Amino acid sequence: MPTEILMPALSPTMEEGTLAKWLVKEGDTVSSGDLLAEIETDKATMEFEAVDEGIVGKILIAEGSEGVKVNTPIAVLLEDGESADDIGDVGASTAVPEAASVEARASEPTAAAAATSAPSAPKSSDGTRIFASPLARRIAAQKGLELGVIKGSGPHGRIVKADVEKAEAAPAQATAAMATAAPAAAPTGPSSDTIAKMYEGREYEEVKLDGMRKTIAARLTEAKQTVPHFYLRRDIKLDALLEFRSTLNGQLSERGVKLSVNDFIIKACALALQQVPDANAVWAGDKVLKLTPSDVAVAVAIEGGLFTPVLQDAHQKSLSALSAEMKDLAGRARDRKLAPHEYQGGSFAISNLGMFGIDNFDAVINPPHGAILAVGAGVKKPVVGADGELEVATVMSVTLSVDHRVIDGALGANLLKAIVDNLENPLAMLA
């Protein structure tokens, strides 16, 4: 029977996307792993691969269509011996004859999800989304298989037809019905129309919100409303670090390596999470997850928003390795070419605005992280030395924003102290 190709969730947080470009046309024969389309998420443009084989019988969503909800049928795949006549009304309610704007589709009935015959995307017992093709879901249901125990061999671990066919039939465990995501709370402030009326007669430009800006607005609003932030501040003397950095860069110049202060900050934070392991944790709703490795996220500004690529196992990597990896991640972030696993996860983040001349600021925690370090500029200031004499030193102000559900005050203070000690004694970070 015809198989619907659904709009994929290319990341756990993706709810809708733009079907930027079709890489196949009706009548093409595709195999598992073939590229079908390019899809824009709120973070990146990614290629979508086929998980089943067959013939593209009908394209339901035209390229350029925005706001296509996850699990909406976007095309129909035919098996050998089937023809377009077998498709019937499959996906008819979701077909978009031409690229439509988000505003136009917002006023149309959204019955697409109810019209699809494929089961909705399943989740495991801990709420994690299980990625499986529609055909694999149907076969699993027929065989009484629990998808959560099947290892996927498709792209990014997706469960495909072959995985289900190889699995032994077993009664599916009864699982509690997953609570559907609560709708966004109604805005408490004035409506957009009310605000617009305040500026009648004044010249302004209305800027349309893209997916990234909507996601940033939603996540950071949620963070400030639901995460109990508290803030810890310290000044860090950078003179020893700057001298050490200059020496290392002189020795590494022949290899084309140039370390930045930010590379040292990443390393210092990664080591501090190992030195204060109880602070290397994230909030998981009804539990706290303590991580073993130091996976450090770093905010990277891009046009229209930001990414937080994650450097995994940062405590185990050399400064030169961290520098090279950060340059690669930052470059691909600006081109929106990062894969979801490269900007999701981590327990701790760094936001550095020092290069913009900002002395200090308070950063907003990116859930589920337990903390984020806001880094200001290094500025020459008069300080009192160890001998009581007044001297000039390069001082950098930092603020640690902490999730009080995960990290208490004393623990946060210990974490920040470890970061400061590492940066003021940089040679020890190489021991």
LUMKEPA-94406 format. One line per field, with one value per residue: z negated, x negated, y negated of N, C-alpha, C in turn. Coordinates in pm, whole numbers. Atoms other than C-alpha are relative to their C-alpha. Layout:
nzz: [Z_...] .
nxx: [X_...] .
nyy: [Y_...] .
cazz: [Z_...] .
caxx: [X_...] .
cayy: [Y_...] .
czz: [Z_...] .
cxx: [X_...] .
cyy: [Y_...] .
This chain:
nzz: [0_-2_127_11_51_91_35_111_110_-15_133_99_29_-123_-10_-138_-80_-137_-102_-83_-137_-30_-74_-87_-64_-12_-94_31_87_108_91_135_4_-105_44_-52_5_95_94_92_135_61_21_-111_-117_5_-104_51_-72_-5_87_-71_-144_-78_-106_44_-73_4_91_61_47_-97_58_39_97_135_110_-15_131_9_-23_-111_-123_-100_-127_9_-60_-52_-12_-134_-44_30_-88_60_24_131_105_41_68_102_16_-79_80_33_-120_-18_-140_-20_127_68_114_130_35_-77_49_137_-2_-57_95_18_21_-63_93_17_-125_-29_49_71_142_42_41_136_94_95_133_64_-74_-116_-127_-73_-142_-78_-122_13_-28_114_111_-28_15_142_63_-41_64_145_45_66_-77_88_22_-130_-39_-138_-86_-99_29_136_88_-31_-16_-134_-22_23_144_61_-51_64_144_37_49_145_39_30_139_13_46_34_-110_15_3_-113_40_33_-90_55_82_-68_39_105_-37_-107_-126_-102_-59_95_-2_-129_3_76_-88_-120_-40_10_-102_52_-87_69_-27_15_84_-59_95_103_95_78_95_102_85_81_96_101_86_88_95_103_77_71_62_108_-16_90_-70_75_-77_40_-87_-25_-50_-121_-44_-16_-115_-123_-23_-38_-134_-95_-15_-75_-140_-67_-26_-87_-124_-117_-28_-39_113_78_108_48_142_12_6_139_82_-22_72_144_43_-12_113_123_12_52_136_81_-82_32_-78_-141_5_-70_55_-89_37_131_47_-43_-67_19_-113_26_-79_-6_-132_19_-112_-16_-81_-122_-62_-144_-46_38_121_52_22_112_-28_121_-7_88_64_-10_102_-47_-123_14_-37_-146_-53_29_-87_-136_-2_18_-125_-95_40_-16_-142_-53_62_-75_-129_36_-48_112_25_133_112_23_80_108_107_87_131_38_-119_11_-88_10_-69_26_-124_-35_96_115_124_69_-28_53_-108_30_-11_-110_55_142_64_139_21_-115_40_-81_3_-46_-58_87_6_95_117_118_100_111_-13_119_96_47_-87_-111_-129_-111_-47_-95_78_-76_87_-45_80_-16_22_51_24_142_15_-25_70_111_5_33_-110_-110_37_-19_-144_-51_54_-78_-130_22_29_-124_-90_58_3_-125_-21_68_-84_-89_80] .
nxx: [-84_80_57_16_124_-43_96_76_51_144_57_-104_-85_-61_-144_-36_115_-23_46_74_27_-12_114_-57_-126_-95_43_136_17_94_39_31_123_0_-45_-132_-32_69_-99_50_-55_26_143_88_-55_51_-47_-91_27_-105_21_-60_22_-123_-12_-68_-126_-65_55_-114_38_88_120_-19_-110_45_-88_-53_7_58_-93_-91_43_57_6_-48_92_-69_79_-3_-131_-103_-1_-57_-142_-16_18_-132_-4_104_66_-61_-30_122_69_15_29_112_54_-96_57_-47_-124_-111_-34_-51_-145_-65_-21_118_-48_94_45_-105_-23_103_-30_115_-7_79_135_-2_102_40_-57_51_-46_85_-64_54_-5_-29_-76_-141_-17_54_-97_-115_41_20_-132_-59_73_-2_134_23_104_106_106_57_111_-17_118_-15_72_-15_-64_-142_-43_-55_-73_85_24_-119_-18_99_-29_-93_-129_-21_-110_40_-28_-96_64_-94_-20_85_-76_32_63_-98_9_70_-87_-43_85_-57_19_-87_8_81_-82_-5_129_12_-81_74_99_-65_53_146_58_70_5_-44_93_-62_75_29_-8_101_-35_-113_50_77_-95_-75_85_54_-113_-21_111_-12_-122_-3_128_35_137_71_118_125_91_141_99_110_122_36_137_75_-56_38_143_11_-58_95_110_-49_-26_129_51_-92_-24_39_-108_-120_-92_-3_-97_-70_-34_-120_42_39_-122_-67_76_-12_-134_-8_72_-72_-112_57_45_-122_-88_-142_-55_-6_-131_-110_-133_-74_-140_-22_128_121_95_139_79_139_91_-25_-48_-15_-60_52_-91_57_-96_-14_-99_-137_-14_124_13_85_65_50_128_-10_124_93_105_102_61_102_-43_2_-114_-120_1_-35_-139_-87_0_-81_-140_-48_-14_-117_-119_-35_-56_-115_30_21_-98_-59_79_115_-39_-88_69_87_-54_55_19_81_-39_110_-24_115_54_-83_25_-91_73_-64_-142_-60_-51_-117_30_-64_-39_-1_129_-4_62_63_98_3_139_20_129_115_27_106_-54_88_-36_94_73_14_85_-69_29_-92_58_-95_-21_-110_-105_-119_-115_-87_-120_-51_-144_-13_-134_-1_-55_108_123_-22_93_137_52_29_119_116_22_58_137_85_21_92_133_57_38_110_118_-25_94_-51_-100_66_59] .
nyy: [118_123_43_144_57_106_104_-59_82_-10_19_-29_116_52_-14_29_38_45_-94_95_-48_-142_-55_-104_40_-110_-103_-45_-116_31_-107_48_77_102_132_35_142_85_53_102_1_130_18_-36_-66_-136_-91_-103_-124_-103_-115_-113_4_4_100_122_2_130_100_67_133_63_58_139_9_27_-37_-136_-66_-134_-112_28_-69_90_-73_-138_-95_-119_-122_-58_-45_99_116_120_-23_-63_100_49_128_6_129_106_119_74_41_144_14_90_47_87_71_-48_69_-55_-133_9_20_-117_-110_-83_-136_-92_-105_-99_-72_-100_-134_-52_26_116_-35_-54_44_-102_17_122_117_27_-33_-113_30_-120_27_-38_-142_-75_11_-87_-141_-25_-11_-127_-110_16_34_128_68_49_-99_-33_87_44_0_105_124_55_-97_-16_-139_-21_-125_-118_-17_-58_-136_-88_-11_-107_50_-10_89_138_36_110_123_107_94_118_124_86_125_103_114_116_85_121_112_84_139_49_-72_68_105_110_69_68_123_101_62_52_129_-2_-89_-117_-118_-121_-109_-132_-93_-130_-110_12_105_-49_-99_71_71_-95_-72_89_37_-115_-8_102_-21_-128_-34_94_45_91_49_9_85_3_62_-93_62_-74_28_-125_-71_70_-27_-140_-11_56_-95_-116_37_12_-135_-74_75_-79_-96_75_2_123_-18_119_-3_-83_-141_-25_2_-129_-103_24_-42_-146_-59_33_-95_-124_27_13_-85_15_112_-43_-62_66_-22_-90_-7_-61_-52_69_-90_38_-47_-37_83_145_42_144_73_136_79_58_90_-7_95_-31_-82_-59_-143_-38_-127_-66_-69_-117_-47_113_-13_-94_50_102_134_12_-78_78_116_-42_-46_115_75_-77_7_138_26_-70_60_121_-45_-84_-134_-92_-105_19_-53_87_117_-41_-69_77_35_130_83_122_109_97_127_86_57_115_106_-9_-28_-112_-16_-122_-84_-83_-143_-72_-131_-37_25_40_130_65_99_122_47_136_35_20_143_34_68_0_-101_-12_-124_-85_68_119_113_22_-36_-7_-137_-22_-66_-40_-24_-109_-27_-136_-16_-136_-54_-37_-135_-95_40_92_112_-38_-82_93_77_-88_-14_123_8_-89_65_111_-56_-55_109_77_-87_-73_-110_-119_-66_-95_-108] .
cazz: [0_52_-225_-340_-383_-685_-770_-991_-1331_-1262_-1626_-1949_-1978_-1616_-1576_-1220_-935_-582_-292_-118_183_328_449_621_849_898_1069_930_772_433_195_-178_-235_82_34_72_-26_-202_-514_-712_-1087_-1334_-1349_-1021_-670_-666_-409_-461_-366_-258_-506_-275_91_361_625_550_643_536_384_141_17_267_209_40_-187_-537_-872_-778_-1100_-1203_-1097_-818_-502_-245_22_100_177_392_383_691_887_744_945_879_897_571_383_377_125_-76_-210_-3_-289_-331_31_97_466_432_166_-89_-359_-726_-761_-481_-621_-973_-865_-702_-883_-1026_-981_-827_-1140_-1177_-810_-819_-855_-998_-1376_-1562_-1655_-1961_-2273_-2515_-2882_-2977_-2724_-2463_-2107_-1915_-1551_-1322_-969_-926_-776_-1066_-1313_-1137_-1124_-1491_-1588_-1388_-1548_-1898_-1927_-2161_-1949_-2249_-2264_-1893_-1780_-1465_-1176_-970_-957_-1307_-1464_-1295_-1309_-959_-814_-826_-1197_-1287_-1066_-1235_-1585_-1760_-1826_-2190_-2367_-2373_-2726_-2833_-2870_-3028_-2779_-2719_-2820_-2520_-2527_-2696_-2465_-2505_-2776_-2652_-2645_-2951_-2787_-2524_-2190_-1881_-1740_-2058_-2049_-1676_-1744_-1990_-1697_-1442_-1244_-1324_-1063_-1140_-972_-1073_-1097_-1041_-1302_-1156_-1320_-1505_-1659_-1764_-1928_-2108_-2235_-2357_-2524_-2698_-2817_-2956_-3116_-3298_-3408_-3524_-3614_-3955_-3861_-4108_-4023_-4147_-4043_-4050_-3908_-3752_-3709_-3357_-3350_-3404_-3146_-2886_-2932_-2911_-2603_-2430_-2497_-2370_-2056_-1977_-2004_-1809_-1529_-1294_-1326_-1238_-1588_-1763_-2099_-2214_-2569_-2506_-2448_-2797_-2942_-2784_-2926_-3269_-3289_-3167_-3433_-3701_-3627_-3699_-4013_-4141_-3995_-4181_-3975_-3646_-3633_-3451_-3556_-3412_-3539_-3823_-3866_-3834_-3589_-3698_-3395_-3400_-3107_-3076_-2774_-2746_-2521_-2382_-2254_-1895_-1752_-1398_-1183_-1337_-1650_-1809_-1835_-2135_-1984_-2240_-2284_-2422_-2661_-2674_-2988_-2797_-2499_-2457_-2417_-2050_-1990_-2163_-1957_-1626_-1717_-1833_-1511_-1306_-1505_-1502_-1126_-1050_-1300_-1106_-787_-969_-885_-1232_-1295_-1595_-1805_-1771_-1943_-2187_-2523_-2762_-3124_-3120_-2880_-2819_-2676_-2602_-2514_-2613_-2251_-2222_-2509_-2762_-3115_-3273_-3223_-3343_-3099_-3083_-3145_-2845_-2985_-3085_-3165_-3531_-3481_-3231_-3264_-3133_-3041_-3014_-2872_-3023_-3138_-3302_-3655_-3972_-4222_-4558_-4523_-4766_-4927_-4986_-4714_-4445_-4097_-3754_-3642_-3358_-3523_-3367_-3531_-3510_-3631_-3689_-3642_-3832_-3836_-4207_-4149_-4048_-4222_-4565_-4662_-4823_-4541_-4282_-4471_-4469_-4095_-4025_-4253_-4058_-3729_-3869_-4007_-3672_-3480_-3726_-3726_-3359_-3367_-3608_-3345_-3140_-3430] .
caxx: [0_-118_-342_-320_-646_-598_-762_-1047_-1148_-1514_-1572_-1389_-1254_-1145_-770_-757_-989_-1020_-1037_-1311_-1378_-1277_-1572_-1341_-1040_-729_-812_-1166_-1274_-1442_-1623_-1689_-1950_-1875_-1831_-1472_-1460_-1626_-1439_-1494_-1447_-1466_-1842_-1972_-1906_-1936_-1906_-1625_-1699_-1462_-1418_-1213_-1246_-987_-865_-772_-405_-291_-446_-198_-390_-549_-905_-922_-627_-679_-539_-493_-411_-610_-433_-240_-242_-467_-478_-356_-585_-459_-578_-650_-334_-145_-44_74_432_369_303_663_716_401_270_516_600_233_142_9_28_-228_-452_-223_-300_-269_4_214_189_263_617_683_820_543_694_380_272_610_617_293_323_-25_-52_-178_-545_-597_-795_-989_-899_-1121_-952_-1229_-1103_-1153_-1243_-1089_-955_-575_-606_-822_-561_-279_-473_-571_-207_-101_-371_-310_-659_-771_-968_-1165_-1361_-1449_-1785_-1752_-1995_-1865_-2006_-2065_-1941_-1600_-1411_-1334_-1138_-1432_-1493_-1135_-1127_-1440_-1303_-1125_-757_-678_-379_-409_-434_-146_-265_-96_51_-190_-50_-29_-231_-38_50_-151_-11_188_-25_25_-95_76_153_-54_238_263_-109_-95_181_-49_-281_-23_-159_-520_-743_-854_-939_-759_-1008_-868_-972_-1154_-1164_-1489_-1368_-1039_-1229_-1469_-1178_-986_-1280_-1423_-1079_-1030_-1375_-1316_-967_-1047_-1417_-1500_-1816_-2068_-2392_-2751_-3013_-3393_-3681_-3966_-4324_-4434_-4799_-4946_-4709_-4788_-5162_-5125_-4902_-5157_-5433_-5224_-5115_-5480_-5566_-5258_-5278_-5458_-5161_-4917_-4762_-4657_-4489_-4228_-4139_-3805_-3988_-4137_-3795_-3642_-3922_-3898_-3523_-3555_-3815_-3612_-3315_-3546_-3683_-3329_-3140_-2814_-2776_-2811_-2437_-2114_-1750_-1536_-1188_-1148_-1517_-1868_-2111_-2475_-2704_-3041_-3209_-3243_-3031_-3056_-2830_-2953_-2717_-2791_-2616_-2483_-2262_-1916_-1998_-2253_-2371_-2522_-2747_-2868_-3229_-3201_-3465_-3625_-3821_-4013_-4112_-4420_-4392_-4488_-4225_-3958_-4061_-4037_-3703_-3554_-3659_-3500_-3175_-3148_-3206_-2944_-2705_-2721_-2646_-2364_-2527_-2539_-2368_-2130_-2362_-2629_-2423_-2213_-2317_-2586_-2544_-2712_-2737_-2964_-2852_-3141_-3063_-3404_-3507_-3223_-3359_-3097_-3237_-2982_-2631_-2392_-2324_-1999_-2033_-1957_-1752_-1828_-2177_-2256_-2457_-2597_-2906_-2877_-3222_-3310_-3610_-3957_-4027_-4338_-4248_-4430_-4437_-4599_-4872_-4962_-5221_-4964_-5104_-4884_-4949_-4786_-4638_-4418_-4089_-3799_-3456_-3243_-2893_-2777_-2400_-2288_-1972_-1891_-1700_-2027_-2302_-2283_-2471_-2777_-2813_-2788_-3049_-3285_-3235_-3309_-3615_-3750_-3700_-3881_-4171_-4216_-4227_-4460_-4695_-4682_-4992_-4817_-4549_-4807_-4916] .
cayy: [0_-361_-493_-850_-1041_-1267_-1596_-1475_-1605_-1677_-1768_-1681_-2038_-2084_-2144_-2282_-2365_-2500_-2256_-2451_-2228_-1894_-1684_-1431_-1457_-1247_-919_-895_-567_-608_-375_-399_-668_-867_-1240_-1352_-1719_-2009_-2122_-2441_-2412_-2698_-2641_-2500_-2375_-1997_-1722_-1469_-1108_-833_-549_-326_-235_-291_-533_-894_-878_-1223_-1535_-1689_-1993_-2230_-2347_-2685_-2605_-2744_-2638_-2270_-2086_-1779_-1455_-1630_-1411_-1577_-1305_-955_-661_-372_-12_198_265_-31_-332_-685_-556_-367_-689_-807_-1085_-1015_-1343_-1544_-1774_-1871_-1929_-2278_-2371_-2647_-2802_-2963_-3213_-3131_-3391_-3239_-2888_-3007_-3097_-2758_-2451_-2237_-1894_-1745_-1561_-1393_-1293_-1096_-722_-679_-645_-953_-965_-742_-825_-609_-572_-868_-1098_-1082_-1086_-761_-823_-560_-550_-529_-181_-63_-192_-7_321_286_233_539_757_624_478_202_-46_-164_164_174_33_-175_-138_-430_-783_-927_-600_-609_-278_-148_144_387_322_410_718_855_798_1084_1030_963_813_439_307_92_-263_-558_-799_-1082_-1415_-1639_-1954_-2229_-2515_-2830_-3052_-3345_-3659_-3875_-4197_-4413_-4250_-4330_-4529_-4736_-4812_-4897_-5151_-5327_-5405_-5514_-5804_-5712_-5556_-5202_-4873_-4554_-4268_-3920_-3663_-3365_-3022_-3092_-3418_-3256_-2969_-3203_-3413_-3108_-2931_-3236_-3348_-2999_-3011_-3339_-3233_-2880_-2870_-3022_-3212_-3345_-3523_-3501_-3757_-3755_-3955_-3757_-3880_-3784_-3896_-3548_-3400_-3668_-3616_-3238_-3269_-3490_-3235_-2943_-3129_-3208_-2838_-2723_-2980_-2739_-2501_-2779_-2768_-3088_-3044_-3294_-3391_-3218_-2887_-2916_-3001_-2688_-2472_-2635_-2574_-2215_-2137_-2317_-2088_-1793_-1957_-2029_-1730_-1795_-2114_-1923_-1863_-1946_-1975_-1693_-1776_-1529_-1448_-1591_-1430_-1444_-1422_-1251_-1430_-1807_-1902_-2280_-2490_-2822_-3092_-3198_-3502_-3463_-3682_-3686_-3486_-3256_-2897_-2721_-2451_-2198_-2088_-1736_-1596_-1941_-1850_-1583_-1799_-2014_-2390_-2364_-2093_-2303_-2606_-2418_-2256_-2587_-2762_-2482_-2483_-2863_-2878_-2616_-2777_-3104_-2909_-2722_-2391_-2236_-1903_-1894_-1678_-1949_-2221_-2018_-1880_-1992_-2095_-2435_-2728_-3027_-3361_-3599_-3961_-4092_-4142_-4395_-4603_-4487_-4503_-4268_-4132_-3861_-3576_-3376_-3002_-2783_-2490_-2224_-2357_-2410_-2728_-2978_-3198_-3556_-3689_-4057_-4239_-4235_-4591_-4741_-4851_-4956_-4670_-4608_-4347_-4069_-4296_-4568_-4793_-4946_-4804_-4789_-4457_-4332_-4235_-4046_-4048_-3732_-3646_-3290_-3250_-2941_-2728_-2702_-2377_-2211_-2406_-2568_-2883_-2725_-2473_-2750_-2951_-2652_-2609_-2975_-2964_-2667_-2857_-3163_-2953_-2780_-3108_-3281_-2978_-2873_-2654_-2417_-2351_-2162_-1939] .
czz: [0_-141_-1_-52_-83_-19_-122_-110_1_-128_-100_-27_123_2_142_74_136_95_108_144_10_83_89_64_10_109_-26_-92_-105_-85_-136_1_108_-55_68_9_-93_-86_-92_-134_-57_-13_125_118_9_112_-64_87_-2_-95_58_148_72_107_-56_84_5_-101_-50_-43_97_-70_-21_-103_-142_-102_15_-131_11_9_101_123_103_137_-23_79_40_3_143_33_-31_96_-73_-30_-138_-114_-53_-65_-106_-1_73_-80_-32_124_12_144_29_-135_-62_-118_-128_-34_74_-55_-140_-3_56_-106_-7_-33_53_-93_-17_125_24_-62_-77_-148_-36_-52_-144_-86_-94_-136_-70_78_121_128_66_149_78_123_-20_22_-117_-117_22_-20_-147_-71_34_-71_-152_-59_-67_70_-86_-22_130_33_147_77_106_-38_-139_-92_25_23_135_8_-35_-148_-68_44_-66_-149_-25_-56_-150_-36_-33_-143_-2_-55_-28_117_-27_-1_117_-50_-25_97_-68_-76_76_-47_-102_33_109_128_99_64_-92_2_130_1_-76_91_133_30_-11_100_-68_102_-83_43_-29_-85_74_-109_-113_-104_-86_-107_-113_-97_-94_-109_-110_-90_-100_-107_-113_-88_-89_-70_-108_7_-130_59_-95_86_-57_101_12_55_115_37_23_122_131_34_47_141_106_24_83_147_79_36_99_135_124_37_41_-110_-72_-103_-39_-151_-21_-6_-142_-92_13_-81_-151_-53_5_-117_-131_-21_-48_-146_-98_69_-32_78_149_21_75_-68_100_-48_-139_-56_47_61_-22_112_-46_82_-11_144_-12_126_2_93_117_65_152_41_-41_-125_-50_-5_-128_30_-125_30_-100_-52_2_-100_47_120_-29_41_151_64_-24_93_141_9_-13_127_104_-31_22_147_59_-64_78_137_-19_53_-113_-4_-140_-115_-32_-80_-109_-104_-78_-132_-37_128_-33_100_-19_84_-22_124_50_-100_-120_-124_-75_35_-63_116_-48_23_114_-50_96_-73_-145_-25_132_-53_98_-17_58_53_-107_4_-103_-113_-110_-101_-110_9_-130_-108_-52_84_114_132_105_49_102_-69_90_-99_60_-96_30_-33_-31_-16_-142_-23_9_-90_-109_-6_-26_112_121_-27_18_148_56_-50_81_138_-13_-24_127_92_-56_-13_124_21_-61_83_95_-77_10] .
cxx: [-88_-46_-16_-139_40_-110_-77_-29_-151_-75_112_95_72_149_50_-125_43_-55_-69_-12_21_-120_43_125_89_-45_-139_2_-106_-26_-31_-135_-10_53_131_21_-96_105_-66_71_-22_-148_-84_80_-63_59_80_-17_120_-36_63_-32_134_-6_76_126_65_-71_115_-28_-101_-122_21_110_-57_100_63_-21_-66_111_109_-47_-50_-13_51_-96_77_-95_8_139_112_-11_63_148_25_-7_133_-10_-108_-65_65_21_-123_-70_-1_-39_-116_-46_95_-67_56_134_118_41_59_151_75_21_-125_43_-98_-37_105_18_-101_35_-116_13_-85_-135_0_-109_-31_58_-50_35_-85_69_-72_16_15_80_146_22_-49_97_118_-34_-18_133_64_-66_0_-135_-3_-118_-118_-114_-68_-109_14_-131_6_-80_32_76_147_32_69_63_-83_-24_117_18_-96_29_101_127_11_113_-52_39_99_-72_105_10_-83_88_-41_-54_107_-13_-67_99_35_-86_69_-13_97_-20_-84_78_6_-130_-16_78_-70_-96_61_-53_-151_-54_-73_5_43_-89_68_-88_-25_3_-100_39_118_-46_-77_95_72_-87_-51_110_28_-109_15_123_-9_-130_-34_-149_-53_-139_-119_-102_-142_-80_-119_-120_-56_-148_-81_50_-44_-146_-20_53_-96_-117_43_23_-129_-55_87_20_-35_106_128_104_-11_111_62_23_122_-34_-41_123_75_-71_16_136_15_-70_72_118_-48_-44_117_109_148_65_10_132_103_132_82_144_24_-128_-113_-93_-141_-84_-141_-97_35_34_41_55_-54_94_-75_107_0_107_140_14_-133_12_-80_-62_-68_-133_3_-138_-107_-114_-115_-78_-103_56_4_115_131_11_44_147_96_7_88_149_57_20_122_130_44_58_125_-15_-26_110_55_-86_-120_38_102_-80_-91_68_-30_-24_-86_53_-100_32_-115_-55_82_-17_93_-78_58_148_47_61_119_-37_79_39_-36_-131_17_-56_-54_-92_2_-136_-9_-141_-109_-42_-111_60_-105_49_-105_-67_-13_-84_62_-25_102_-71_110_7_113_104_120_111_85_118_48_149_26_147_3_61_-109_-120_35_-113_-144_-64_-35_-124_-127_-33_-67_-143_-95_-29_-102_-142_-66_-49_-116_-128_4_-95_51_104_-62_-58_83] .
cyy: [-124_-39_-151_-35_-122_-104_48_-101_17_-34_24_-117_-53_28_-27_-43_-49_105_-83_47_150_43_116_-56_122_96_50_121_-34_123_-61_-71_-105_-132_-35_-151_-72_-69_-100_13_-140_-28_20_52_138_83_113_124_93_113_126_-13_2_-106_-120_-15_-136_-90_-85_-143_-59_-58_-149_-17_-14_54_138_75_137_105_-32_78_-101_66_141_89_126_119_51_50_-95_-117_-118_17_60_-102_-49_-135_-13_-137_-115_-127_-81_-50_-152_-24_-93_-49_-101_-65_58_-63_61_135_-6_-15_118_106_86_142_103_115_107_84_110_134_60_-31_-121_47_48_-60_115_-33_-125_-126_-34_45_116_-29_131_-38_42_149_84_-5_93_147_34_18_134_118_-10_-32_-136_-68_-43_99_39_-101_-35_-2_-108_-124_-53_96_22_148_14_139_122_25_70_145_98_21_112_-61_22_-94_-138_-33_-116_-122_-104_-96_-124_-125_-87_-132_-106_-115_-118_-88_-127_-117_-90_-147_-43_81_-80_-113_-123_-80_-78_-132_-112_-78_-44_-140_-11_100_116_113_121_116_132_91_129_107_-13_-104_42_99_-66_-71_95_62_-94_-56_110_6_-101_19_124_36_-102_-36_-63_-23_-14_-75_5_-80_96_-78_85_-10_128_77_-65_24_144_23_-51_96_121_-33_-17_137_76_-68_79_103_-72_-8_-134_11_-132_12_91_149_37_3_132_110_-16_45_151_68_-28_94_137_-18_-14_82_-12_-114_34_73_-83_35_81_18_54_62_-91_103_-54_61_36_-84_-147_-36_-146_-64_-143_-77_-64_-86_19_-102_47_83_52_151_22_137_55_69_115_40_-108_11_87_-53_-108_-136_-17_77_-74_-120_36_42_-118_-84_69_-11_-140_-33_66_-49_-123_33_85_142_99_104_-17_49_-89_-125_35_77_-93_-32_-144_-79_-123_-101_-112_-122_-97_-65_-119_-115_-1_38_120_4_130_79_82_147_61_139_114_-26_-46_-138_-54_-109_-116_-65_-140_-22_-5_-147_-26_-85_-6_103_-2_136_75_-69_-129_-123_-8_31_3_144_2_86_28_33_111_13_141_-1_146_36_55_138_106_-28_-100_-104_39_82_-88_-82_82_18_-125_-19_88_-60_-112_52_53_-111_-82_82_91_119_129_71_102_118_127] .
